[in-house]
């Protein structure tokens, strides 16, 4: 499973090429405009203005470019939806329903966007189209995958379960946008936002969020004014080959220091992975024994789970449409009944036995010894 992938992004030379083409188009038509280029996450890379452009156009141009980047389409499309009566489009998070933003693509992948403001919508868009049509260069960068984000969260979550604490773990991409969230039943609601904020801070500032807490508490309260920064420890950037590919934030453990410890553990998991692939997972006998005590999840991976199950008595009928259960008895005996296609089978299980229950097969434990412990590998189809 790949934790980190390669994606394209517009580089500094590419930004200049796009801006030069847009500026030439604007000047040749005597347009008084502001032009903005952003990256794929909507973050500003460069801003230019022609002579006489109105000051207000600067922010509008950025908004148009960001809309085109994060929605992966010309901003005109959102304005047209609103104009056609779909007023709900005005509530889209991060969108500005204003014509003039155009995505920049390489091989079908959006690597940035350009926005123009100052003249009529069609004139603004013509300038952005000229910039987007330019031949521009790009670079390869590492990017966290969904599987990678889930893996980081699982590493921190597994340690939290071992410590019997229930924090929220949030993983964001390099632009600070949420990719994966782990929220156990016992977590406090407020930790959802706080964990995400900590992760975002670590991602966009490329450093642990603890740095800002140390600054604020160490005599520099002005650190509270840094845009987008939350001065609370517990956020750590995720590094791959020295490049920030995202960040992890933890909130709601027993203390701020423990939040930091758990986030650092998740961050180290990416750094120690082999070339961005899924590393081997080793669970100690002590961890397994803890999980078996009451029954618990050992591994929660992308397409499978490993559970240390502990039954005290018979159970209800279960049927999984998209999951195959592979069970191995670790201790005790049990009677398992399976039903499929009108046939009922009874399986007497003992220590060391293995049973495979394919997806769609109804099954139930009708009798179990005490204790009855078994490993279950759940494979998602």
PyMOL commands that set and color helices and strands:
alter all, ss='L'
color gray80, all
select helices_A, chain A and resi 12-28+57-70+76-83+87-91+121-132+146-162+190-205+210-217+221-225+256-271+285-294
alter helices_A, ss='H'
color red, helices_A
select strands_A, chain A and resi 4-10+34-39+44-49+101-106+109-117+138-144+168-173+178-183+235-240+243-251+296-300+304-311+323-331+334-340+343-349+354-357+362-368+372-380
alter strands_A, ss='S'
color yellow, strands_A
deselect
rebuild
show_as cartoon
